[in-house]
Amino acid sequence: MTLVELLIVMIIIGILASMLMLTCIQSTARAHATRIVSDLESLREECIIHYSHTESWPDCFSDISKEVQSGFTPEKLNEKGFSVFNSGDLGCVMFNIAKTTPRVRSSMGRISQESGLYFIATSPDLESRKDLSLYDGSSATGFIVKLFRCSNTLD
C-alpha cells in the first residue's frame, strides 16, 4: 500500500467518524430535551394529584411530596431549573431554559408542538395567557411552561 492510498483511507475514516459524532451529539440533545419534557409531564401529574387531595395548587415542590415521580427531591428539581407556579384554578410547571445548551433548546423547539410546551420570557400571567406562545427553540432565556387545569380543558 502506498502512502497516498494510506492517506486516502485515513481521510475517509475521518469523514465517517465526524458524521457519526454529529449524529451522536444530536441524539444526545434530543434525549436530554425528551427527558425535560417527560419530567415536566410527571411534575404536572403530581400537581394535579396534589390538587385532587387538597383542592389547592402547590406553591412549591415540597408541597407535592418528598420525592416526586421524576425521582428528584424538591431541592434537586429547583437546582435543575424546574419550578411550579399557580394562579387561582390554573397552574404550570416551568423549566428554566438557560440551564440547557443551544442544541437542547433547538430539540425542545422541534417537539413543542406535540408536547404542548409554551414559552414565556418572565413570570407567567396565567389568567390572560397573553404572554404564552409555543416554544420555537430560539430563545436562550425564559421558561418552558406546561399548563394544567383540574378540569382537563387545557393540556
C-alpha positions, 0 to 999 in steps of 0.5 A: 500500500502506498502512502497516498492510498494510506492517506486516502483511507485515513481521510475517509475514516475521518469523514465517517467518524465526524458524521457519526459524532454529529449524529451522536451529539444530536441524539444526545440533545434530543434525549436530554430535551425528551427527558425535560419534557417527560419530567415536566409531564410527571411534575404536572401529574403530581400537581394535579394529584396534589390538587385532587387531595387538597383542592389547592395548587402547590406553591412549591415542590415540597408541597407535592411530596418528598420525592416526586415521580421524576425521582428528584427531591424538591431541592434537586428539581429547583437546582435543575431549573424546574419550578411550579407556579399557580394562579387561582384554578390554573397552574404550570410547571416551568423549566428554566431554559438557560440551564440547557445548551443551544442544541437542547433548546433547538430539540425542545423547539422541534417537539413543542408542538406535540408536547404542548410546551409554551414559552414565556420570557418572565413570570407567567400571567396565567389568567390572560395567557397573553404572554404564552406562545409555543416554544420555537427553540430560539430563545436562550432565556425564559421558561418552558411552561406546561399548563394544567387545569383540574378540569382537563380543558387545557393540556 
